[in-house]
């Protein structure tokens, strides 16, 4: 059960991080693309 909980925690953290990146980037640049935010959050979570 622990690996499933870890995966769920990772996905939730990824989506919350991507939301923060999306909001910040859309305010600063005006770009409304959630895909870049998810990719950026994924790369940041792996580093």
Backbone torsions as a table, in degrees:
resi	resn	phi	psi	omega
1	UNK	NA	-28.7	-178.1
2	UNK	-63.0	-41.4	178.6
3	UNK	-62.8	-35.3	179.1
4	UNK	-67.6	-40.8	177.5
5	UNK	-63.8	-36.8	177.8
6	UNK	-66.5	-41.0	179.1
7	UNK	-65.8	-43.4	178.6
8	UNK	-63.1	-42.6	177.8
9	UNK	-62.7	-39.9	178.1
10	UNK	-64.3	-45.2	-179.0
11	UNK	-64.6	-43.4	179.2
12	UNK	-63.8	-44.0	178.1
13	UNK	-64.0	-37.8	177.9
14	UNK	-62.8	-45.2	-179.1
15	UNK	-68.4	-38.3	177.6
16	UNK	-67.0	-42.0	176.8
17	UNK	-63.4	-42.2	179.0
18	UNK	-64.8	-36.5	177.5
19	UNK	-64.2	-42.5	177.7
20	UNK	-63.4	-42.5	177.6
21	UNK	-65.0	-42.1	-179.8
22	UNK	-61.4	-46.9	-179.2
23	UNK	-64.4	-46.0	179.9
24	UNK	-62.8	-44.4	-178.8
25	UNK	-69.1	-36.8	-179.1
26	UNK	-70.2	-31.5	176.9
27	UNK	-71.1	-42.3	-175.8
28	UNK	-77.7	-47.0	-172.6
29	UNK	-103.9	-22.5	-177.8
30	UNK	84.8	4.3	179.4
31	UNK	-81.2	133.2	-177.8
32	UNK	-114.2	63.0	179.8
33	UNK	-128.1	111.9	-176.4
34	UNK	-74.7	-20.9	-178.2
35	UNK	-61.4	-45.8	179.1
36	UNK	-62.5	-35.7	179.8
37	UNK	-66.8	-40.0	179.3
38	UNK	-66.1	-44.6	-179.7
39	UNK	-63.3	-43.2	179.1
40	UNK	-63.3	-43.1	178.5
41	UNK	-65.6	-37.4	178.5
42	UNK	-65.1	-45.6	178.7
43	UNK	-63.0	-43.1	179.8
44	UNK	-63.8	-35.5	-178.9
45	UNK	-73.0	-24.9	-179.9
46	UNK	-84.6	-19.6	-177.2
47	UNK	-83.6	NA	NA
